[in-house]
Each structure stands twice: as C-alpha cells, then as structure tokens.
C-alpha cells in the first residue's frame, strides 16, 4: 500500500493538468477548423462577386486563414504539453 500512495497522489495532481491541455488542444483545433471553413466560404463567395466586393471578401478570407494558422499552432503546442 505504501508504494501505491505516491503514485496515487501524483495521478491526482497531474490528471487535471492533462485534462486542461487536452481541452485546450480540442478547443484550438475546433477554432482552426471553423476559421478554415470560413476562409473557404469567403473564397467561393469572392469568385462569384464583382471586382470591388471580391477584393473585400478575399481580404476577409486572408484574415480567416491567418486565424486558422494561429489556432492550429496553439493546438499543436498544447498537444505537446500533454503529459505522457
């Protein structure tokens, strides 16, 4: 029993940390997917619009692309932090 106690205490301390990192990974991954979908939607919309509106929509798509890239990087970094 005495050998199992330190392992049990360590598990109780590290479990919330691991769950928090997994939650962050999932949240940021979902953000990246959402932004990528918005980017693609804006690209399709821009292809059917006239020149001035198309430029605005393409700029919005570029913003979504940058946000998706940022969220994917945060998700990747959070996944690396999950204790193994």
TORMIBA-878898 format. One record per residue: residue in three letters; y, x, z of N, C-alpha, C in turn. Coordinates in steps of 0.1 Angstrom, whole numbers. Last residue first. Layout:
[site "Ala",[Y,X,Z],[Y,X,Z],[Y,X,Z]]
...
% end
This chain:
[site "Unk",[127,27,-207],[113,26,-212],[103,28,-201]]
[site "Unk",[158,10,-206],[149,20,-200],[134,17,-205]]
[site "Unk",[180,8,-232],[170,1,-225],[160,11,-219]]
[site "Unk",[197,23,-248],[199,24,-234],[188,16,-226]]
[site "Unk",[192,16,-274],[188,30,-270],[189,31,-255]]
[site "Unk",[203,-9,-275],[189,-8,-276],[184,6,-271]]
[site "Unk",[230,-2,-275],[224,-9,-264],[209,-8,-264]]
[site "Unk",[232,9,-301],[234,17,-289],[229,11,-276]]
[site "Unk",[226,-13,-316],[218,-2,-317],[220,7,-305]]
[site "Unk",[248,-30,-310],[234,-34,-307],[225,-22,-307]]
[site "Unk",[269,-15,-319],[268,-17,-305],[254,-22,-301]]
[site "Unk",[263,-16,-347],[263,-3,-340],[262,-5,-325]]
[site "Unk",[266,-43,-351],[253,-37,-353],[252,-23,-346]]
[site "Unk",[294,-46,-346],[284,-53,-338],[270,-47,-339]]
[site "Unk",[304,-30,-367],[307,-26,-354],[297,-33,-344]]
[site "Unk",[295,-44,-390],[291,-30,-388],[293,-26,-373]]
[site "Unk",[308,-68,-386],[293,-68,-386],[288,-53,-384]]
[site "Unk",[335,-60,-389],[330,-66,-376],[315,-65,-375]]
[site "Unk",[335,-52,-416],[338,-43,-405],[333,-47,-391]]
[site "Unk",[329,-77,-428],[320,-65,-430],[322,-55,-419]]
[site "Unk",[351,-92,-421],[337,-96,-416],[328,-84,-417]]
[site "Unk",[370,-78,-436],[371,-79,-421],[357,-82,-415]]
[site "Unk",[361,-83,-462],[361,-69,-457],[362,-69,-442]]
[site "Unk",[365,-111,-463],[351,-106,-464],[351,-91,-459]]
[site "Unk",[393,-111,-463],[385,-117,-451],[371,-112,-451]]
[site "Unk",[397,-100,-488],[402,-93,-476],[395,-98,-463]]
[site "Unk",[386,-120,-504],[379,-107,-504],[384,-99,-492]]
[site "Unk",[406,-140,-499],[392,-142,-495],[384,-129,-494]]
[site "Unk",[428,-128,-511],[428,-131,-497],[414,-133,-491]]
[site "Unk",[419,-126,-537],[422,-114,-530],[422,-116,-515]]
[site "Unk",[416,-153,-544],[405,-145,-544],[407,-132,-536]]
[site "Unk",[442,-163,-545],[433,-167,-534],[421,-159,-533]]
[site "Unk",[451,-149,-569],[457,-147,-556],[448,-151,-544]]
[site "Unk",[430,-156,-590],[433,-143,-585],[440,-142,-571]]
[site "Unk",[408,-184,-581],[417,-177,-589],[422,-164,-583]]
[site "Unk",[372,-184,-571],[386,-187,-570],[395,-179,-580]]
[site "Unk",[346,-176,-571],[349,-188,-578],[364,-192,-578]]
[site "Unk",[345,-153,-556],[341,-152,-570],[344,-165,-578]]
[site "Unk",[351,-161,-531],[361,-154,-538],[357,-153,-553]]
[site "Unk",[327,-173,-523],[339,-181,-524],[349,-174,-533]]
[site "Unk",[311,-150,-521],[308,-161,-530],[320,-170,-533]]
[site "Unk",[325,-137,-500],[323,-130,-513],[320,-141,-524]]
[site "Unk",[322,-155,-479],[335,-152,-484],[335,-145,-498]]
[site "Unk",[294,-153,-475],[300,-166,-479],[314,-164,-485]]
[site "Unk",[292,-126,-467],[286,-131,-480],[292,-144,-484]]
[site "Unk",[306,-128,-443],[311,-119,-453],[305,-123,-467]]
[site "Unk",[290,-146,-428],[304,-150,-432],[310,-141,-443]]
[site "Unk",[268,-130,-426],[267,-143,-433],[281,-147,-437]]
[site "Unk",[278,-109,-410],[273,-106,-424],[272,-119,-432]]
[site "Unk",[284,-123,-387],[295,-117,-395],[290,-114,-409]]
[site "Unk",[258,-130,-379],[268,-140,-381],[279,-135,-390]]
[site "Unk",[247,-105,-374],[241,-114,-384],[251,-124,-388]]
[site "Unk",[263,-95,-354],[262,-88,-367],[257,-97,-378]]
[site "Unk",[257,-114,-333],[271,-112,-339],[270,-106,-352]]
[site "Unk",[230,-107,-329],[234,-121,-334],[248,-121,-340]]
[site "Unk",[233,-82,-319],[225,-84,-331],[229,-97,-338]]
[site "Unk",[247,-87,-295],[253,-80,-306],[246,-81,-319]]
[site "Unk",[226,-101,-282],[239,-108,-284],[246,-101,-296]]
[site "Unk",[205,-83,-280],[203,-95,-287],[217,-102,-291]]
[site "Unk",[218,-63,-265],[212,-60,-278],[210,-72,-286]]
[site "Unk",[223,-76,-241],[234,-71,-250],[229,-68,-264]]
[site "Unk",[197,-82,-233],[206,-93,-236],[218,-88,-244]]
[site "Unk",[188,-56,-228],[181,-64,-239],[190,-76,-243]]
[site "Unk",[205,-49,-208],[206,-42,-220],[199,-50,-231]]
[site "Unk",[197,-67,-188],[210,-67,-193],[212,-60,-206]]
[site "Unk",[170,-59,-184],[173,-72,-190],[187,-73,-195]]
[site "Unk",[174,-34,-173],[167,-35,-186],[170,-48,-192]]
[site "Unk",[187,-42,-149],[194,-33,-158],[187,-34,-172]]
[site "Unk",[167,-57,-136],[180,-64,-141],[187,-55,-151]]
[site "Unk",[147,-36,-132],[145,-48,-141],[158,-55,-145]]
[site "Unk",[153,-16,-114],[155,-14,-128],[154,-26,-137]]
[site "Unk",[147,-27,-88],[161,-22,-91],[163,-21,-106]]
[site "Unk",[121,-34,-90],[130,-45,-87],[145,-40,-90]]
[site "Unk",[109,-10,-96],[108,-21,-106],[119,-31,-103]]
[site "Unk",[114,4,-72],[120,9,-85],[120,-2,-95]]
[site "Unk",[98,-11,-55],[113,-11,-53],[119,-6,-65]]
[site "Unk",[73,-6,-65],[78,-20,-65],[93,-20,-63]]
[site "Unk",[71,21,-61],[70,16,-75],[76,2,-75]]
[site "Unk",[72,23,-33],[83,29,-41],[83,24,-56]]
[site "Unk",[47,7,-28],[60,3,-23],[71,10,-31]]
[site "Unk",[24,20,-34],[28,10,-43],[43,5,-40]]
[site "Unk",[18,37,-14],[21,43,-27],[27,33,-36]]
[site "Unk",[12,20,7],[24,28,8],[28,35,-5]]
[site "Unk",[-12,8,0],[0,0,0],[13,9,0]]
% end
